[in-house]
Every structure is written in structure tokens, then in C-alpha cells.
Amino acid sequence: MNYKLILDIAFHLLRARLKQTIVAAVGVTFSIAMFISLVSFMSGLNGLLDGLMLNRTPHIRMFNEVKPSDNQPLSLSKDYNGNTVFIHSIKPKDRGKSIYNSMSIIRTLKQDKRIIDVAPKVTASVLYNSGTIEISGMVNGIDVVAENTLFKISDYIKEGKLSDLFQNNSIIIGKGLSDKMLLSVGDIIKVSTSNGTLSSLKIVGISETGIADIDNMASYTSLATAQKIVGQPKNYITDIQVNLYNKENAVAIAHEFHTVFDVDTIDYLAANVQFETGSSVRSIISYAVGIVLLIVAGFGIYNILNMMIYEKMDSIAILKATGFSGSDVKWIFISLSIIIGVTGGVFGLIFGFIFSSIIDVIPFSSPSVPSVTTYPIDYNSSYYVIGLVFALFTTLISGFFPAMKASRVDPVEIIRGK
């Protein structure tokens, strides 16, 4: 088989129907460009949302969950062994919110080389009071340095500084709360707990996360201040937050900590399962749209090659009459489709990168992600490889069936018909 001659004939046929060839190549180019830009944008968006989730969620959270006791008195009775027992109106066990022996657990965790850092936390439901106004909310007592290391909460402080929480009786409130109660930095806000404790705190900052439920209810203060608000000693800790160097091990390590320290644990995947589902759905939609575009372009190539075969029946008959085999004719038309696929695919990669770059410079602003100023794009080279491979695969399949038809043309029948 003379490959050079086959390619020369293929290029000659392409030039003979130049407009149709350009249309087919443009279809592939458009499909690949849209596939790359769409997948790059969706992947960038998924990365942004995952980052948003991880910025606020520890890889592992250790706490005491309110739940019924696992072993009820009736289950310990030998009289009912082997029987099915139904127990109604079970009351949850009051273990208290404080994690037992929390200081020892924190010291042990800080020595674990799998862990980036540990951030203890005290959470308490409170009522914010300003004059006659009362709003329910949540005070988060934090280790300022560790919390900022793990979750970069200083990025969301719009007024004041996070370090001001080192002052005694200081608090940072959400933007929604400050707007509702007409409070600003320097004002005093009174905080009361369910046990009747009333504390006066100075507002040293205002935060804005862009999430209404947080901005309208949550506030930050130091661990010592939070412990004072709830009237508890310095070893009172309700949550221990842990971030890992390899977050993929969070599920296994969370189970390990639950067994070793006898506390309830939850990993970031279980705490944010809706984010993972959303990311998967968006990725599936992106790939589905790109594949559909390429299939549509494949039908265009199929139609063009079919028309070319009908128009070039005489040429095919002459080629076969002069010694070209059916396999040679088949490879001529497969070469046509490969040339269209490669040309359209390469230009598709170029335009896909250009479209992605244009999206990447479009301004984007959100209080929830202050570090992001433009729409997110993921320039992963694998998307370009996938696009080019799928373009070649689609065009090859589109050209295969017309090529098989051309290889079966009987030159005697064609010439006799003329």
C-alpha cells in the first residue's frame, strides 16, 4: 500500500470539496473548543466550591453528639436475649457538650505527623441583646492563631482585625447581625446564655462570609471569653477541629479517633455530602454536553463523506480499474476523516484555550470568596488530551462507514451504467 499516494488522493478530494471540508472542520473545532472551555470552567467552579467548603469545614471534627445510649437497660437483661425488642420514647443521654480530657487529646493530636494543626473550639447558643432588641445566635470561642491557620477567617473580616480578639471581653460579629442591630466597631453588645449568664462584650470587628445564616447569627470570640460567657473552666472544649496533610484519609482517621478517644467524629465528606454530589453532577453535565457536540459534528462529517462518495463514483471506479484495491479506497476515505479530525481538533484546542482565557479575566466578586476576583478556570492538560482523542475517535467512526461503502463499489457496474 502506497501511503503517500493515498494521502495525495485524499488531499485532492478535500480540495475538490473545499467548502464542505471547511464546514466539517469548523464543526469539530467548535465542538472541541466548547468542550474544553465548558469542562475547564466547570472544573474550576467545582474547585472553587470545594475550596469554599474546605475553608470552613475541618477535615475531621470531634465532638459529643446528642443521641440515645447505644445500650438500653432492657438489652442487658438475659431474659430477653434472642428476642426482638421494641423500645419507645427513648430519651437522649445527657453527656454534656464538653469533650472529656480535651487538653490531653489536643496534646496527643498535635504530635501526630499526619495532622497540620488542631483548633479547639467552644460553641454556645446565645441571645444577642442591644437595647430592647434580642436575636438568637451562636458564639464561637476560637483559638485565634490555630483557627486562622486552618480556615483563613481573617480573609472575611471586613472591619477591624482578627488579632483584636486577644483583648479581654471582645467579639467579632457578622455583617447581617450588625446591620440588624445597628452596631459598629467599638459598640458594646450584651450576650446572654440559657443558664442566665449575661456578658457585655466590645465589638472589635465585623465579618462577612456571604452566607446569610452565618452573617446573621454567628460571632467569634476567644476561647477564654467564650468559656467565661458559659461559666465554664478553661478545660471546657466542645469541638476539636483537625486538618490533615492528606485529606483523602479523613474517613479512616476519623473512625480511628472515634475508637481511640471515645468521642463522636465526622469527616468533611459526611458533613458536606451535598457539595460532592453537586460537583459530580456538574462534571457529568459538562462532559455530556461536550460529547453531544462532538457527536453532532461527527454526523456532519458522515454526511459530507457520503455525498463525496456519490459524487466521486466515477473516480472511485477509475481508481479500482487502474489497480487500487478496496482496502486502498477505504483508507483514502478514512484518511479524509482523520485529516478533518486532526485539523479541527488542533484548532479546537487553540480556540478552547482562548475562550478559557477570556472567561478567566471576566470580573467576579463574592463576599464568600474574597480571594477570587475572576471566574475560575482549571487549565488541566488532561482536558485538552481528552478533547483531541475524542475528536479523532468521532471523526474516525464517522468516516469508517462511508469508507466501507466506497471500498465495495464495483467499477464494472459504474462504467456499465455510464
N, C-alpha and C positions, 0 to 999 in steps of 0.2 A: 504494500500500500504506500503510495507516494503522498506523504502528509503535506509536503509543500504545495503540490499541485491541488490537493483537496482544499487547502486554505485559500489558495489563489482563486479557485472557482467560487468558494463561499463568499469571499470579499467582493467578487464581481457581481454575484447575485444580490448582495446587500446594497451595492452602489446602484444597481438597476432599479431597486425599490427604496431609494434613499429616504423619502418622506416617511414611509411606513416603518422603516428601520428606526428612524429618529423617534417616532411616536412610541414604539415599543421600548426603546432605551430610556426615554423620558419617564414612561410608566414605572420602570424598575427603579430609576433614580428617585422619583418622588416617593415611592413606597419605602425604599431603604432610608431616605432622609427623614421621613415621618416616623419610621420605626425607631431610628436612633435617637432623634430628638425627644420622642414621647417616652421611650424607656429611660433615657438619661434624666429627664425631668421627673418622672415618677419615682425613680430610684433615689434621686436627690431629695425629693419630698419625703419619701419613706425614711431616709437618713435623718432629715430634719425632725420629723415627728418622733423617731426613735430617740434622737438626742434630747428632744424636749421631755420625753418620758424619763430617760435615764438621768437627766439633770435634776429631777425632782423625786425620783424613786431610788432608794438604796437597792443594791443587788440582793441583799438579804436584810430583812427586818426581824428583830427578835422582840417579843412582847408576850404579855399574858392575855389570852383571848377569853372573853366571856362565853362559857359553854357548860353544858351539864357534865357531871362527873362521868367518866367512862365506865366505872364500876358502881352500879347501884347495889344497895344492901340485899335486895332480893336475889341478885345474880350470884351472891356469895353463899346463899343457902344451899345445902346439899339436897334438900327436899325437892328442889326444882331442877336439878341437873338433868339435862337431856330433854327438857320440856321447852316449848315455845312460850315465852313470857311477854305479855304486853303491859307496859307501864305508861300511865298517863299523867299529865300535869307535872312533869319533872321540872324542878326549879334549878336554875344555873348555880354552880358553886361559886361563892364569893372568895376568889383567891387574892383579890386586890389587884390594882394596876401595877404596883411596884414589882420589878424583877428581883427575885431573891438572890442575894450575894452578887449584885450587879457589878460592884467595883472589882471583885476577883475575876468575873467573866471578862470585863473590859481589859484588864491587865493581860489575861491569857490570850485574848484575841489580838492585842497589839503585838504580841510576839510571834504570831502566825505569819509566815513569809508569803502566804497566798493572799494576804489582805493588804490593801492600800492604806486604809485608815479606818478608825472606828469613831462614830459620832453618837454619844449618848444624848438622850432627849427626854424632856418631861412635857407631856401634853395634859391640858386641863380644860374642861368646858367651863366657860365663864359668862358673865354678863358685863358688857361694857356700859358704863354709866357716864353721862355728861349732862348735867342739869337734870331735867325730867326725862331724858331720852335713855332707854335701855335697849341694847341689841345683844342677842346671844352670839357667841363666837367661840373661838378656840385659841388659847395661848400656847405657843410652842417655846419651851425653855430649851435653849441650844448651847452646845459648846461652840462658841463663835468661830474659833480657828478651824476646828475639825469640820464643822458644818459647811463652811465656805470652801474648804479643800475638796470636799466630796460633791457639793451641789452648786457651787458658784453663786450663792444667793446675793452676793454683793452686786452682781450684774442687774438685779431687779430693784435695787434701792434707788429711787428717783430723787429723794431729798434726804439729806443727812448722810451719815456713814455707818457701816455695819460695826466698826470698831467702837462706836459710841455706846454699844450695849455693855461695854465693860464698866460703865458708870452704874452706880447703885440705883435701883428702882427706875430703870429706863426701859423703854419699849419702842418697837418699830411696828406701826400698824399699816394695814392695807389701804390702797388708794380709795377703794369703794367705801370703806369704813370712815375714812377721814372726810370724804365728801358728804356722807350721810349725817355725820355728827358735827360738821363744820369745824374740824380740828386741823391744826397745822403743827409743824415742828416747834417745840417749846411749850406747847399746851400741856395741861395735866388731864389725864383720863383716869377714872376710877374703875377698878376691876373687882367684881365680887364673885365668889365661888359658891358652890352648892352647900358648903358647910357654914356659910355665913361670913367668911373672911372678906374684908373689904380693904383693898390696897390702892394707894394713889401713885400712879406712875407718870413719869415725864416722857413725852413723845420726843424721841431723838431722830426719827426717820420715818419715811413713808415709802412703802414698796408697791410695785405694780407688776404683776405676773401676766396680766391679760386674761386670767381665768377668774370669772366673776365670783364663784363660790369661795375662792381663796382670798381675793381682794376685799370681799365684803365681810369676811368672818375671821380670817387668820391674822395673828400677830406674832412677833418674835420678841423674846427677851432672853436674858442669860439664864443658865441653869440655876444659879443661886437665887435669882429673883423669882423664878417660877416655883422653886421649892418653898420659898418664903410665902408666895401667894397661896399655895395649897396647904401651908402649915405643916410641911414635912421636913425631915432631916436631910443632910447633904448626900446620903447614900440612896435617896429616893429617885429612882430612874424608871420610867415607864416604857421606853423604847431604846433599843440598841441598834444602830444602823451601821451596816457593813458594806463596803465596796471592795470588790476583788480585782486582781490584775487580769484574770481571765473570767469574765462574767458568764461564759458558757458553762462553767462548773457550778453555777449558783444553785441549781436544783439539788445536786448531790450534796453540796456543802451545807445547804440549809437543812437537809434531812440529818446530816451528821451533827450539826449544832443542836438540833431538837433532841437528839438522843443523848448527847454528852451533857448538855446544860439543863435539860428538862424544862425548856421554855418553848412556847409556840414560835414558829418561824414561817416566813413567807418569802418566796423569791420574787424577783422583779417580773418574771413572766406570768406567774399566777396573779400578781397584783395588777397587771396591765394586759390581760389577755385580749381585750378589745382592740388595743393598738396593734398587736401582732396579727390579728385577724384582718384588720383594715389594710395593713401593709401587704399581706398576701393577696387580698382581693385586688388592690391597685396594681400590683405586679402582673397578675393574671390578665387583667383588662388591657394593660399596655401591650403585652405580648400577643394577646388575641387580636387587637386592632392591627398591629404590625403584620401579623401573619395573614389576616384577611386582605390587607392592601397588597401584599406580595402575590397572593393567590389571584386577585383581580388582574394584576399586571401579567401573571402567567397565562390567563385566558386571552389577553390581548396578543401575547406572543404566539400562542397556539393558533389564533385566527389568522394572523399575518402570515405565518408559515404555511398554513393550509391554502390560503389564497395564492401564495407564491408557487406552491406545487401545481395548482390548477393552471396557473398562467405559464408555467415553465415545463409543461408536459412534453412539448417538442424537444426542449433542451435536455430533459432527463432521458427521453428516448434516444436522442443522438449520443449522449454520454454512454448509455448502455450498449448501443450498437457499435460504438468505437472501442469497446473493451472494458468499460467500467463495470464492476460487479455491483450487485445490490448492496453489499456492505459498504462499498465506496460511496455510493449515492447516499446511503443512510448517514455516514459520517460527515458528508457535506452539509446536510441539513442540521445535524447535531452541532456541528461547528458554528453554523449560523446562530443557533440559540445561545451557545456558550459565549460567542463574541458579544451578543446583545447583553447577556447577563453580566459579563466582566465589565464592559463599558458602563452600563447603567449602574452596576454595583459600586465601582470606583467613584463615579461622580456622586452617587448617593452618599457614600462615606464623607466626601468633601462637603456637600451641602448639609448633611446631618450635623457635622461639626460646626458649620457656620450658623445653622439655626439654633443649635445648643448654645453657642457663644452669644447670640443675640438675646436669648432668654436669660442667660446668666448675668446680663448687665441691666435688665429691667428692674427698676427700684422696687423693693419690697420692705415694708415696715410693719412690725408687730411687737407689742409690748411683751408678749410671752417669749420672744426670741430676740432680745435686743442686739445680740451679736451678729445677726443676719440682716444684711441691708439689700440683697438682691435675691431673686428667685433661685432656689438651689438646683444645681445640675451635677450629676455624677458622671465624670469623664472616664468611665471604666472601659478599658480597651476591649474587654470581652464582648461588649455590646456591638462593637464595630466588626469583630470577627464573626459573631453570630449573624449579623446582618448580611455580610458578604457571602458567607457559606449558604445561608438560606436563599439568597438571591440566585446563586449558581445552581442550587438544587431545584428551585422553582422553574428557572428557565430551561434547565436540562430536561426536566419532566415534560415541560410544555413543548419542547422541540422533539422529544423522543417519538411521540405518536405520529406526527406528520412525517418524521424521517422514516419510520417504518412503512408508512403508506408509500412514500416515494421509492423506497427500495423494492417494493413489489410491483412497480409499474412495468408492464410488458411492452417493450419497444415495438414489437410486431403489430400489436393491436393499435398503438398510437399512429404508426406510419400508415397502416392499412386504412385507418379512419380518415387520414388526410387525402 
